[in-house]
Amino acid sequence: MIKNSISAKYLPVVTSGFAVVLGIWVKLSLTNGALLPGLDGAYYWVQIQSILNNFSLAFSDLPLILWIQAILAWIIGDVQLAVRISDAVFPALSAIPIYLIARQFKNPFLPSIAILVVLLNPIQLYFFTGDFIKNESAIPAVFFICWILMNWENKSKRFSIISLGSATLFIAFSHFGTLLLTFILLSIWGLFQLRGRNIKFWIQGTGFSAIGIIGLLFFLKMLVPTRFTRLVDFVTSPNDVFIRPAFDAIRYGYANPVMARSIIIGQSAALIFALILWISRANFTHSHFSLTATCLIATFALSSPIFGLAWSDRLVGLSFVPLSIAAILIFGSVQIPWKQALVAVFAAVTLFSAVQLNSVETKYVFSEQQYGDFKKMVTEVDIPKNSVIVARHGVEYLSAWHFKTDVVLDSYYPSADLSQYSSVFYIQEWNAGSSGNGKPDKDKPPLSGTTDKPEEPGLGGKSPKPLGKGDAPINSSKVQNPEGVTIYANTSFALIKIR
């Protein structure tokens, strides 16, 4: 009898541990190639190497996660391995607050199942991996904040306020998008908590929210000015956010299948869970109801298909966090089987999607052959000091990593002031329509530009690219490339000296 009692006590811990190990293993299996999935993997290599060599970032960005990665790289002595490990382990830290949330309900398997659904969510596996490591690394702190809000009535206010402040500060120095999610959750939750209170509390709550937003804007302007500029552009021209909405992408079949599935799951689950919450509202404590309602509103808004593709992916990429919290609270609070079954269906669909979407082709900067040709070019070309390389998105990071030189995105080349450089090079890639004879397609200008004035590239690898990683695509127009001399060419690339 005693043995059975001990086994039951440790069952949630053991099963949760297996879920964490499985989640880490799956993530590691997705990054076992020479290149990380997506376009921005080399961004982390360059940033970490810059920290190790210069104690500063190569690109202007929120620094905390990158510095933690650099410390890990210094310990193990391998930058690329450190990025792989952080990509797999940092998101898995969400298991700690998820376990703390789920264990409060009388279901020994709820913690492990919740951890599996979060760690094996298609967004975690096929959207964040390799490309959005800062995003996924800050998310565990959001789960921790949700645990604090869930226990608002049970913990001391001093503990709750200090914990909220610490977690928010961690996120503030880690990732801006996740910080916006945090402010959304805190603001909506605060409004729900004020229900039934008098006007004095509403005025105080509104004042604190306003102070928080002003502080966020000031912090953003001081630390990452480019992100502040983007936010101002968003506010002053909100119609741009709805250009080429995700709804049309889903309707006409050109949407990212991972994000399309996530939008459908997020919208439908938010509506179904909201109905269950309202019907069973008597089963929820004051704080639990506030947090669940907050999470469902946030999920429905973030996963909305009305946003344009430039913004939709990032918003949808955050929506699984509040949806997961709402699902745990609803499943644990309601005791009617058919209601719990609807939540279980959501979990099953999420895990099934993770398996099904594994067959979707992953996007990389280069194919294996192209990457081999790129590295061959690096070994056979000597780039002079005080040079800058112009390349498309993704290739500029690999150029900075391999050539160890400054780079600028090709979209910004026509407007960038590169007068401080003695040499300017452009990496031309042969497109599918080229003859393959070592000559670029003459009908396709190799460089494209923008009417927006960019920040200038920095010196000595300090600021190779005008905008930080994760910036939304910009509207660009084609402009003719200045005359240049091809100094190297192979079957995949040509290196053209522009000046």
C-alpha positions as a printed Julia matrix, in Angstrom:
499×3 Matrix{Float64}:
   0.0    0.0     0.0
   2.84   2.36    0.92
   4.71   1.48   -2.3
   1.65   2.24   -4.38
   1.26   5.58   -2.61
   4.9    6.51   -3.31
   4.56   5.45   -6.94
   1.46   7.58   -7.38
   3.23  10.53   -5.78
   6.18  10.45   -8.18
   4.24   9.4   -11.28
   3.68  13.0   -12.52
   7.38  13.8   -12.05
   8.58  10.68  -13.88
   6.18  11.02  -16.81
   6.93  14.73  -17.07
  10.64  13.95  -17.15
  10.11  11.54  -20.04
   8.11  14.23  -21.86
  10.95  16.74  -21.45
  13.57  14.27  -22.69
  11.42  13.44  -25.72
  10.88  17.11  -26.5
  14.61  17.89  -26.33
  15.49  14.84  -28.43
  13.01  15.75  -31.17
  14.28  19.34  -31.31
  17.9   18.2   -31.52
  17.02  15.82  -34.35
  15.78  18.78  -36.39
  19.14  20.57  -36.29
  21.59  17.79  -37.1
  22.55  19.2   -40.52
  25.35  21.58  -41.43
  22.84  24.44  -41.62
  20.05  25.26  -39.21
  16.48  25.3   -40.55
  15.2   28.62  -41.85
  17.19  31.63  -42.98
  18.55  33.09  -39.75
  20.51  30.28  -38.13
  23.91  31.8   -38.88
  22.69  35.0   -37.24
  23.19  33.34  -33.85
  26.62  32.02  -34.83
  27.79  35.53  -35.75
  26.26  37.15  -32.67
  27.81  34.65  -30.27
  31.21  34.8   -31.95
  31.1   38.59  -31.74
  30.34  38.43  -28.02
  33.17  35.99  -27.43
  35.64  38.05  -29.45
  34.52  41.63  -28.85
  32.16  41.46  -25.84
  29.52  43.16  -27.99
  26.77  42.2   -30.43
  27.41  42.2   -34.15
  23.79  43.27  -34.8
  21.72  45.58  -32.64
  19.3   43.41  -30.67
  17.99  42.52  -27.23
  21.03  40.86  -25.67
  20.15  38.5   -22.83
  19.52  35.21  -24.66
  22.5   35.82  -26.94
  24.79  36.39  -23.96
  23.53  33.2   -22.31
  24.25  31.34  -25.55
  27.72  32.88  -25.62
  28.42  31.68  -22.07
  27.29  28.18  -23.11
  29.54  28.34  -26.18
  32.49  29.43  -24.02
  31.91  26.49  -21.67
  31.67  23.8   -24.34
  34.08  25.47  -26.79
  31.81  25.22  -29.85
  29.56  28.05  -31.06
  27.45  25.98  -33.46
  26.88  23.2   -30.93
  25.92  25.77  -28.3
  23.26  27.15  -30.63
  21.88  23.65  -31.27
  21.76  22.87  -27.56
  20.12  26.18  -26.65
  17.57  25.69  -29.44
  16.52  22.4   -27.86
  16.98  23.0   -24.14
  15.85  26.61  -23.6
  12.25  26.02  -24.82
  12.09  22.84  -22.7
  12.38  25.01  -19.58
   8.67  25.72  -20.14
   8.13  22.31  -18.57
   8.83  23.74  -15.09
   6.01  26.31  -14.93
   3.7   24.01  -16.91
   4.27  21.29  -14.32
   3.6   23.74  -11.48
   0.35  24.8   -13.13
  -0.93  21.34  -14.03
  -0.02  19.57  -10.79
  -2.58  21.65   -8.9
  -5.29  19.54  -10.48
  -6.02  15.95   -9.5
  -4.82  14.24  -12.64
  -1.39  12.57  -12.5
  -0.99  12.56  -16.3
  -2.05  16.15  -16.94
   1.45  17.65  -16.38
   3.22  15.3   -18.79
   0.56  15.58  -21.48
   0.57  19.38  -21.2
   4.37  19.43  -21.47
   4.27  17.2   -24.55
   1.66  19.36  -26.27
   3.75  22.49  -25.65
   7.2   21.1   -26.5
   5.98  19.17  -29.56
   3.71  21.92  -30.81
   4.25  22.37  -34.58
   5.14  26.01  -33.97
   7.92  24.99  -31.6
   9.24  22.33  -33.98
   8.8   23.73  -37.48
   8.58  27.5   -37.07
  10.85  28.43  -34.16
  13.6   25.83  -34.65
  16.84  27.34  -35.92
  15.18  30.6   -36.93
  13.52  32.09  -33.84
  15.6   30.89  -30.91
  15.22  34.14  -28.97
  11.42  33.88  -29.29
  11.2   30.33  -27.99
  13.77  30.95  -25.25
  11.72  33.77  -23.71
   8.46  31.8   -23.74
   9.19  29.79  -20.54
   9.11  33.1   -18.65
   5.62  33.78  -20.05
   4.43  30.41  -18.71
   5.99  31.34  -15.38
   4.03  34.62  -15.37
   0.83  32.68  -16.05
   1.59  30.47  -13.04
   1.96  33.62  -10.91
  -1.34  35.03  -12.16
  -3.05  31.7   -11.58
  -1.99  31.76   -7.93
  -2.62  35.46   -7.37
  -5.11  34.73   -4.59
  -2.9   32.13   -2.88
   0.55  33.74   -2.83
   1.64  36.87   -1.01
   1.39  40.05   -3.06
   5.06  40.81   -2.4
   6.12  37.45   -3.85
   3.78  37.85   -6.83
   4.84  41.4    -7.67
   8.57  40.68   -7.34
   8.2   37.52   -9.44
   6.18  39.32  -12.11
   8.73  42.12  -12.26
  11.67  39.72  -12.51
  10.08  37.6   -15.25
   9.0   40.65  -17.23
  12.49  42.14  -16.96
  13.99  38.89  -18.22
  11.64  38.94  -21.21
  12.32  42.64  -21.82
  16.02  41.9   -22.38
  15.3   38.76  -24.4
  12.69  39.29  -27.1
  10.41  42.18  -27.99
   7.55  40.15  -29.5
   7.33  37.98  -26.39
   7.38  41.13  -24.29
   4.34  42.4   -26.22
   2.58  39.1   -25.51
   3.39  39.57  -21.82
   1.89  43.07  -21.79
  -1.2   41.84  -23.61
  -1.76  39.09  -21.04
  -1.1   41.33  -18.04
  -3.33  44.12  -19.34
  -6.33  41.91  -20.16
  -5.91  39.91  -16.95
  -5.83  43.14  -14.95
  -9.13  44.24  -16.47
 -10.76  40.93  -15.6
  -9.4   41.12  -12.07
 -11.02  44.55  -11.68
 -14.5   43.28  -12.51
 -16.87  44.2    -9.73
 -14.47  46.81   -8.29
 -15.3   50.49   -7.9
 -14.12  53.31  -10.14
 -11.09  54.02   -7.95
  -9.51  50.65   -8.78
 -10.27  51.11  -12.5
  -8.52  54.48  -12.54
  -5.51  53.03  -10.71
  -5.37  50.04  -13.04
  -5.55  52.24  -16.13
  -2.79  54.45  -14.73
  -0.46  51.55  -14.04
  -1.11  50.17  -17.55
  -0.31  53.54  -19.12
   2.92  53.82  -17.11
   3.9   50.31  -18.17
   3.3   51.03  -21.86
   5.26  54.3   -21.71
   8.1   52.51  -19.95
   8.1   49.8   -22.6
   8.28  52.35  -25.41
  11.12  54.26  -23.73
  13.03  51.02  -23.11
  12.57  49.99  -26.74
  13.69  53.35  -28.12
  16.83  53.35  -25.99
  17.89  49.73  -26.46
  16.74  48.79  -29.98
  15.83  51.94  -31.95
  15.0   50.01  -35.13
  12.25  48.07  -33.36
  10.85  51.32  -31.97
  10.77  52.76  -35.5
   8.87  49.71  -36.72
   6.37  50.07  -33.91
   5.83  53.74  -34.76
   5.33  52.79  -38.4
   2.81  50.17  -37.29
   0.82  52.72  -35.29
   0.94  55.44  -37.95
   0.07  53.14  -40.86
  -1.97  50.24  -39.42
  -3.47  49.39  -42.83
  -0.11  47.95  -43.87
  -0.52  45.24  -41.26
  -3.46  43.8   -43.18
  -1.85  43.65  -46.64
  -1.97  40.1   -48.07
  -3.89  38.63  -45.11
  -3.26  35.08  -43.95
  -6.87  34.27  -44.81
  -6.14  34.71  -48.51
  -2.95  32.67  -48.18
  -4.93  29.79  -46.65
  -7.77  30.17  -49.15
  -5.52  30.06  -52.22
  -3.09  27.47  -50.87
   0.16  29.39  -50.54
   0.21  29.72  -46.73
   2.88  28.09  -44.62
   1.18  24.78  -43.71
   2.39  24.98  -40.11
   0.96  28.44  -39.6
  -2.23  27.65  -41.51
  -2.87  24.68  -39.24
  -2.06  26.77  -36.18
  -4.5   29.51  -37.23
  -7.32  27.01  -37.69
  -6.6   25.29  -34.37
  -6.2   28.6   -32.53
  -9.43  30.16  -33.82
 -11.62  27.09  -33.4
 -10.19  26.07  -30.0
 -10.52  29.62  -28.63
 -14.22  29.73  -29.53
 -14.99  26.23  -28.2
 -13.04  26.78  -24.99
 -14.74  30.15  -24.46
 -18.13  28.42  -24.59
 -16.99  25.81  -22.07
 -15.56  28.52  -19.81
 -18.82  30.45  -19.78
 -20.97  27.39  -19.18
 -18.69  26.17  -16.36
 -17.69  29.54  -14.92
 -18.87  28.47  -11.47
 -16.07  25.88  -11.4
 -13.34  28.52  -11.65
 -11.84  30.67   -8.93
 -11.69  34.41   -9.5
  -8.05  34.33  -10.68
  -8.46  31.14  -12.7
 -11.41  32.6   -14.59
  -9.51  35.83  -15.24
  -6.46  34.01  -16.56
  -8.44  31.57  -18.71
 -10.55  34.32  -20.28
  -7.42  36.41  -20.85
  -5.65  33.55  -22.6
  -8.61  32.8   -24.87
  -8.96  36.44  -25.92
  -5.23  36.66  -26.61
  -5.27  33.4   -28.58
  -8.19  34.49  -30.73
  -6.59  37.86  -31.47
  -3.06  36.6   -32.15
  -4.16  33.72  -34.39
  -6.56  35.88  -36.4
  -6.23  35.32  -40.17
  -6.91  38.99  -40.96
  -3.28  40.0   -40.4
  -0.92  40.22  -43.35
   1.69  37.52  -43.82
   4.51  39.87  -42.81
   3.02  40.03  -39.3
   0.76  36.99  -39.08
   3.48  34.35  -38.68
   5.02  36.12  -35.69
   1.67  36.66  -33.99
   0.45  33.13  -34.63
   3.81  31.89  -33.4
   2.97  33.3   -29.96
  -0.67  32.22  -29.85
  -0.01  28.64  -28.76
   1.24  29.89  -25.37
  -2.05  31.36  -24.05
  -4.04  28.59  -25.74
  -2.02  25.94  -23.92
  -2.57  27.66  -20.56
  -6.32  27.95  -21.18
  -6.51  24.27  -22.14
  -4.78  23.19  -18.9
  -7.01  25.35  -16.71
 -10.21  24.22  -18.41
  -9.33  20.52  -18.38
  -8.31  20.7   -14.73
 -11.25  22.8   -13.54
 -14.23  21.18  -15.25
 -15.08  17.63  -14.28
 -17.68  16.83  -16.95
 -16.27  14.2   -19.36
 -17.56  15.69  -22.62
 -16.0   19.06  -21.81
 -12.67  17.47  -20.95
 -12.94  15.4   -24.12
 -13.08  18.55  -26.26
  -9.85  19.76  -24.66
  -8.3   16.33  -25.19
  -9.22  16.51  -28.87
  -7.29  19.78  -29.13
  -4.24  18.12  -27.57
  -4.53  15.11  -29.87
  -4.89  17.27  -33.0
  -1.84  19.3   -31.98
   0.33  16.21  -31.48
  -1.0   14.6   -34.68
  -0.18  17.78  -36.59
   3.39  17.63  -35.26
   3.77  14.14  -36.73
   1.97  14.93  -39.98
   3.83  18.18  -40.66
   7.15  16.42  -40.24
   6.87  15.52  -43.93
   6.67  19.17  -45.0
   9.89  20.27  -46.68
  12.0   22.45  -44.42
  13.36  25.68  -45.83
  17.12  26.25  -45.66
  19.34  29.05  -46.9
  21.11  26.64  -49.26
  20.91  23.08  -50.43
  23.79  20.81  -49.39
  25.41  21.22  -52.8
  25.07  25.0   -52.71
  26.49  25.16  -49.21
  29.44  23.08  -50.37
  30.0   25.49  -53.25
  29.68  28.43  -50.88
  32.33  27.09  -48.51
  34.55  26.3   -51.49
  34.24  29.92  -52.59
  35.23  31.04  -49.08
  38.41  28.97  -49.18
  39.41  30.17  -52.65
  38.73  33.89  -52.28
  40.65  36.34  -50.13
  38.47  39.28  -49.1
  40.59  42.37  -48.29
  40.24  44.08  -44.94
  37.79  46.95  -44.67
  35.42  45.26  -47.12
  31.67  44.72  -47.06
  29.66  41.97  -48.75
  26.18  42.54  -50.17
  23.91  39.47  -50.16
  20.3   38.37  -49.87
  18.64  37.64  -46.54
  20.14  34.59  -44.87
  23.22  34.6   -47.09
  24.45  37.79  -45.44
  24.66  35.99  -42.07
  26.59  33.08  -43.57
  28.86  35.57  -45.34
  29.59  37.36  -42.07
  30.29  34.0   -40.39
  32.54  32.48  -43.05
  34.26  35.54  -44.52
  34.46  37.28  -41.12
  33.63  40.62  -42.68
  30.87  43.22  -42.59
  27.75  42.6   -44.64
  24.69  44.5   -45.81
  21.34  43.18  -46.99
  20.9   43.57  -50.75
  17.56  45.36  -50.26
  19.39  48.21  -48.55
  22.4   48.46  -50.83
  21.15  51.34  -53.04
  20.43  53.53  -50.0
  23.29  52.45  -47.74
  26.32  54.68  -47.29
  29.28  52.36  -47.87
  31.82  55.09  -48.49
  33.88  54.03  -45.47
  34.69  50.69  -47.11
  37.59  50.28  -49.51
  35.92  47.34  -51.31
  32.31  46.26  -51.87
  31.44  42.74  -53.03
  28.16  41.17  -54.11
  27.31  37.47  -53.93
  25.36  36.48  -57.03
  23.43  33.2   -56.98
  22.44  31.4   -60.15
  18.67  31.18  -60.31
  16.68  28.33  -61.8
  16.32  30.18  -65.11
  20.02  30.81  -65.65
  22.02  28.9   -68.22
  24.34  27.44  -65.61
  27.37  28.62  -67.54
  28.74  30.84  -64.81
  26.93  33.97  -65.94
  24.07  35.69  -64.13
  20.65  35.94  -65.72
  20.97  39.28  -67.51
  17.22  39.97  -67.24
  17.28  39.78  -63.45
  19.06  42.65  -61.7
  21.12  41.18  -58.87
  20.35  43.89  -56.34
  17.04  45.25  -55.14
  16.48  48.43  -53.17
  14.09  50.3   -50.95
  13.06  53.88  -50.62
  13.49  53.65  -46.85
  16.8   55.0   -45.6
  18.52  52.25  -43.61
  20.98  52.44  -40.82
  24.51  52.24  -42.09
  26.5   49.02  -41.71
  29.1   49.18  -39.0
  32.79  48.61  -38.95
  34.75  45.61  -37.81
  31.72  43.34  -37.6
  30.06  45.59  -35.04
  26.88  46.15  -37.04
  26.94  44.21  -40.3
  23.22  44.54  -41.05
  20.92  47.54  -40.69
  17.99  45.78  -39.05
  18.05  43.16  -36.33
  17.05  39.55  -36.8
  13.34  38.92  -37.09
  12.5   42.28  -38.68
   9.46  42.17  -40.93
  10.0   42.16  -44.71
  10.0   45.56  -46.34
   8.58  46.72  -49.64
  11.36  46.96  -52.19
  11.67  47.98  -55.82
  14.2   46.65  -58.32
  17.11  48.88  -59.21
  19.94  48.23  -61.6
  23.21  47.03  -60.08
  26.29  49.19  -60.76
  28.93  47.74  -63.05
  31.1   45.12  -61.36
  33.88  42.63  -62.04
  33.35  38.92  -61.4
  36.4   37.78  -59.46
  35.18  34.25  -58.73
  32.48  31.89  -60.06
  31.47  28.26  -59.58
  28.35  26.25  -60.36
  26.28  28.03  -57.69
  27.77  31.47  -57.04
  29.71  34.37  -58.39
  31.51  36.94  -56.26
  31.28  40.32  -57.99
  33.47  43.24  -56.96
  31.28  46.32  -57.23
  33.95  48.72  -56.06
